[in-house]
Amino acid sequence: MQEIRRYTEYLNMDIETPTLNYLQRLIQQHLVRIPYETFSKFYYYSYGEKRVPSLSTFVDNLYDKGWGGTCFTLNINFGRLLKSLGFDCQFVRVQPGHLGLMITLDDHRYYVDVGYGSPIMKPVELEARKRHLLHGFGEEIIFTQKDRFLFEINRRSNGKTFVTKEIEWRPLEEEDLIADIDSSYLDTDENVTMRRITAVRFQGNQCYFLRNETLKVMTYRNIREYQMRDIQRWKDIVQEVYQFQNASLDDTLHFLKQRNVTLFN
């Protein structure tokens, strides 16, 4: 229970009775306080933790390193939190290479996703209608029902789709996702998550999106892009925006360089 209290305190939230309103506030605070990032994924892989970190490790690294994680780490640990808070929470597979949460409240089922690096800021009752549209930071997120147990997520920017996935709307438990988690850690060039730096943080009316040496700052009105060619400037900006320690930045650059991905000469 100590981890749960520390987790909710990190979100600047109290422990409350499970309600839809409480769930929505937890989601919003999670997206604001905890980044999507690959720095921790490289660390876990390098030091032999090739699975989703335990709730205790995850919470410790929130406080000690400012880390969050990628989709499996974020959504599974958020699911663990929700279950401990009394929510009816299960997992759903999202293809390719992702997962989300199925939360049941008062006989209504909601899709929740704090691990996509996207502004899905509220629970989405997928079965309520055939199509749902969310807006945020220059992005459209469209949920479309394909059949009873299949929903498409289409993310669009400037009118163009940049990623599409499919939600398999069947409830799963953590143990059902072991093979999916293992695949996410495959140390191959085909697994692009293991070959590039990504970090996303929502802050007020801005979204910061880091991809290798490029930082995009997105608002509801415009997008600014910064190319960082100097390693020290890159470190300074990444530390300022994401509050990561210098050691984790060095570890990440070293991890990628060993795999022939060199960002700075």
C-alpha positions as CSV (number, residue, x, y, z in Angstrom):
1,M,0.0,0.0,0.0
2,Q,3.0,2.3,0.5
3,E,3.7,2.2,-3.3
4,I,0.1,3.1,-4.0
5,R,0.2,6.1,-1.7
6,R,3.5,7.3,-3.1
7,Y,2.2,6.8,-6.7
8,T,-0.9,8.8,-6.1
9,E,1.1,11.5,-4.2
10,Y,3.4,11.8,-7.2
11,L,0.3,12.4,-9.3
12,N,-0.8,15.1,-6.8
13,M,-3.9,13.1,-6.1
14,D,-5.7,11.7,-3.1
15,I,-7.0,8.2,-2.8
16,E,-10.7,8.2,-3.5
17,T,-13.6,5.9,-4.2
18,P,-13.5,4.7,-7.8
19,T,-15.7,6.9,-10.1
20,L,-15.5,8.0,-13.7
21,N,-14.6,11.5,-12.6
22,Y,-11.7,10.2,-10.4
23,L,-10.5,8.0,-13.3
24,Q,-10.4,10.9,-15.7
25,R,-8.5,13.1,-13.2
26,L,-6.0,10.3,-12.7
27,I,-5.5,9.9,-16.4
28,Q,-4.9,13.7,-16.9
29,Q,-2.4,13.9,-14.0
30,H,-0.6,10.8,-15.3
31,L,-0.1,12.3,-18.7
32,V,1.1,15.6,-17.2
33,R,3.4,14.2,-14.5
34,I,4.8,11.0,-16.1
35,P,6.5,11.0,-19.5
36,Y,6.5,8.5,-22.2
37,E,10.2,7.8,-22.8
38,T,12.7,5.2,-23.9
39,F,15.6,6.1,-21.7
40,S,14.4,3.8,-19.0
41,K,13.7,1.0,-21.5
42,F,17.3,1.0,-22.6
43,Y,18.4,1.0,-19.0
44,Y,16.2,-2.0,-18.0
45,Y,17.4,-3.9,-21.0
46,S,21.1,-3.2,-20.3
47,Y,20.9,-4.1,-16.7
48,G,19.0,-7.4,-17.1
49,E,15.4,-6.3,-16.3
50,K,13.9,-7.2,-19.6
51,R,10.3,-7.2,-18.3
52,V,8.0,-4.5,-17.1
53,P,9.4,-3.2,-13.8
54,S,7.6,-4.0,-10.6
55,L,5.3,-1.3,-9.2
56,S,7.9,-0.6,-6.4
57,T,10.7,-0.1,-9.0
58,F,8.5,2.0,-11.2
59,V,7.5,4.3,-8.3
60,D,11.1,4.6,-7.1
61,N,12.2,5.7,-10.5
62,L,9.4,8.3,-10.7
63,Y,11.0,10.0,-7.7
64,D,14.6,9.2,-8.2
65,K,15.1,9.5,-12.0
66,G,11.9,11.2,-13.3
67,W,11.3,8.3,-15.6
68,G,8.1,6.9,-16.9
69,G,8.5,4.3,-19.6
70,T,7.0,3.0,-22.8
71,C,3.5,1.6,-23.3
72,F,3.9,-1.7,-21.4
73,T,5.6,-0.1,-18.4
74,L,3.2,2.8,-18.2
75,N,-0.1,1.1,-18.9
76,I,0.6,-2.0,-16.8
77,N,1.8,0.0,-13.8
78,F,-1.2,2.3,-14.2
79,G,-3.4,-0.7,-14.3
80,R,-1.8,-2.1,-11.1
81,L,-2.5,1.3,-9.5
82,L,-6.1,1.3,-10.6
83,K,-6.7,-2.3,-9.4
84,S,-5.2,-1.4,-6.0
85,L,-7.6,1.7,-5.9
86,G,-10.6,-0.6,-6.4
87,F,-11.2,-0.2,-10.1
88,D,-12.3,-3.1,-12.2
89,C,-9.3,-3.1,-14.6
90,Q,-8.1,-5.5,-17.2
91,F,-5.7,-5.2,-20.1
92,V,-6.3,-5.2,-23.9
93,R,-3.9,-6.0,-26.7
94,V,-3.4,-3.3,-29.3
95,Q,-1.7,-4.4,-32.5
96,P,1.0,-3.9,-33.5
97,G,3.2,-3.7,-30.3
98,H,1.0,-1.9,-27.8
99,L,-1.6,-2.4,-25.1
100,G,-4.3,-0.4,-23.3
101,L,-6.7,-0.8,-20.4
102,M,-10.3,-1.8,-20.1
103,I,-12.0,-0.2,-17.1
104,T,-15.5,-1.3,-16.2
105,L,-17.6,1.1,-14.2
106,D,-21.4,0.8,-13.6
107,D,-21.6,-1.8,-16.5
108,H,-19.9,0.5,-18.9
109,R,-16.5,-0.4,-20.4
110,Y,-13.9,2.3,-21.1
111,Y,-10.7,2.3,-23.0
112,V,-7.8,4.0,-21.1
113,D,-4.3,4.6,-22.5
114,V,-1.6,6.6,-20.7
115,G,1.2,4.9,-22.6
116,Y,0.8,6.0,-26.2
117,G,2.5,9.4,-25.9
118,S,-0.7,10.9,-27.1
119,P,-3.4,13.2,-25.6
120,I,-6.0,10.5,-24.9
121,M,-6.9,12.6,-21.8
122,K,-10.1,10.8,-20.9
123,P,-11.7,7.3,-20.8
124,V,-13.3,6.4,-24.1
125,E,-16.5,4.3,-24.0
126,L,-15.7,2.6,-27.3
127,E,-19.0,0.6,-27.5
128,A,-21.2,3.7,-27.0
129,R,-21.0,4.6,-30.7
130,K,-19.2,3.6,-33.9
131,R,-16.7,6.5,-34.0
132,H,-15.0,8.8,-31.4
133,L,-12.9,11.8,-32.2
134,L,-10.4,13.4,-29.7
135,H,-8.4,16.5,-30.4
136,G,-5.2,17.7,-28.8
137,F,-1.9,19.5,-29.7
138,G,-2.4,19.5,-33.4
139,E,-3.4,15.8,-33.4
140,E,-6.7,14.0,-34.1
141,I,-7.2,10.6,-32.5
142,I,-10.1,8.7,-34.2
143,F,-11.5,5.5,-32.7
144,T,-13.6,3.5,-35.2
145,Q,-15.4,0.2,-34.6
146,K,-14.5,-2.5,-37.0
147,D,-16.6,-5.3,-35.4
148,R,-17.7,-6.2,-32.0
149,F,-14.3,-7.0,-30.6
150,L,-12.1,-4.8,-32.9
151,F,-11.5,-1.0,-32.9
152,E,-9.1,1.0,-34.9
153,I,-7.1,3.9,-33.5
154,N,-6.1,6.3,-36.2
155,R,-3.7,9.2,-35.2
156,R,-3.7,12.1,-37.7
157,S,-1.7,15.4,-37.9
158,N,-2.3,18.1,-40.5
159,G,-4.9,15.8,-42.1
160,K,-2.6,12.9,-42.6
161,T,-2.5,9.6,-40.8
162,F,0.9,8.9,-39.1
163,V,0.1,5.7,-37.2
164,T,-2.8,3.2,-37.1
165,K,-3.3,0.4,-34.6
166,E,-6.1,-2.0,-33.7
167,I,-7.6,-2.6,-30.3
168,E,-8.5,-6.3,-29.6
169,W,-11.4,-5.5,-27.3
170,R,-11.1,-8.7,-25.1
171,P,-10.0,-8.5,-21.5
172,L,-6.6,-9.9,-20.6
173,E,-4.4,-10.2,-17.5
174,E,-0.7,-9.4,-17.2
175,E,0.4,-13.0,-17.7
176,D,-1.4,-13.1,-21.1
177,L,1.0,-10.3,-22.3
178,I,4.3,-11.9,-21.5
179,A,5.1,-12.7,-25.2
180,D,4.1,-9.2,-26.2
181,I,6.4,-7.7,-23.6
182,D,9.3,-9.9,-24.6
183,S,8.8,-8.8,-28.3
184,S,9.0,-5.2,-27.2
185,Y,12.5,-5.8,-25.9
186,L,13.9,-7.5,-29.0
187,D,17.3,-6.0,-29.7
188,T,17.0,-5.8,-33.4
189,D,17.1,-3.0,-36.0
190,E,13.5,-4.0,-37.0
191,N,12.3,-3.1,-33.5
192,V,12.6,0.7,-34.0
193,T,11.7,1.5,-30.4
194,M,15.1,0.0,-29.4
195,R,17.0,2.1,-31.9
196,R,15.8,5.7,-31.3
197,I,15.2,8.1,-28.5
198,T,11.6,9.2,-27.8
199,A,10.2,11.2,-25.0
200,V,6.8,12.9,-24.7
201,R,5.7,15.2,-21.9
202,F,2.5,17.2,-21.6
203,Q,2.8,20.5,-19.7
204,G,0.0,23.0,-19.5
205,N,-0.9,24.0,-23.1
206,Q,2.2,22.5,-24.5
207,C,3.4,19.0,-25.6
208,Y,7.1,18.3,-25.8
209,F,8.0,15.6,-28.3
210,L,11.7,14.5,-28.5
211,R,12.9,12.2,-31.3
212,N,16.6,11.7,-31.2
213,E,18.1,15.2,-31.7
214,T,14.9,16.9,-32.7
215,L,12.5,18.5,-30.2
216,K,9.0,19.6,-31.2
217,V,7.0,21.9,-29.0
218,M,3.3,21.6,-29.9
219,T,0.4,23.8,-28.7
220,Y,-3.2,23.8,-29.8
221,R,-2.3,26.5,-32.4
222,N,1.2,25.7,-33.8
223,I,4.3,23.5,-33.8
224,R,7.9,24.7,-33.3
225,E,10.8,22.4,-34.1
226,Y,14.3,22.6,-32.7
227,Q,17.3,20.7,-34.2
228,M,20.0,20.2,-31.7
229,R,23.4,19.4,-33.3
230,D,25.5,20.0,-30.2
231,I,25.5,17.2,-27.6
232,Q,25.8,19.6,-24.6
233,R,22.9,21.8,-25.8
234,W,20.9,18.6,-26.3
235,K,21.6,17.4,-22.7
236,D,20.8,20.8,-21.3
237,I,17.4,21.0,-23.1
238,V,16.5,17.4,-22.4
239,Q,17.3,17.8,-18.7
240,E,15.3,21.1,-18.5
241,V,12.2,19.7,-20.3
242,Y,12.1,16.2,-18.9
243,Q,14.1,16.4,-15.6
244,F,16.2,13.3,-16.4
245,Q,19.6,12.8,-14.8
246,N,22.7,13.3,-16.9
247,A,23.8,9.7,-16.3
248,S,20.7,8.3,-18.0
249,L,21.3,10.5,-21.0
250,D,24.9,9.2,-21.3
251,D,23.7,5.6,-20.8
252,T,21.2,6.1,-23.6
253,L,23.7,7.6,-26.1
254,H,26.1,4.7,-25.3
255,F,23.4,2.1,-25.7
256,L,22.6,3.4,-29.2
257,K,26.2,3.9,-30.2
258,Q,26.9,0.3,-29.5
259,R,24.1,-0.5,-32.0
260,N,25.6,1.8,-34.7
261,V,23.1,4.7,-34.0
262,T,25.2,7.8,-33.5
263,L,23.4,11.0,-32.9
264,F,26.4,13.3,-32.3
265,N,29.9,13.2,-33.7
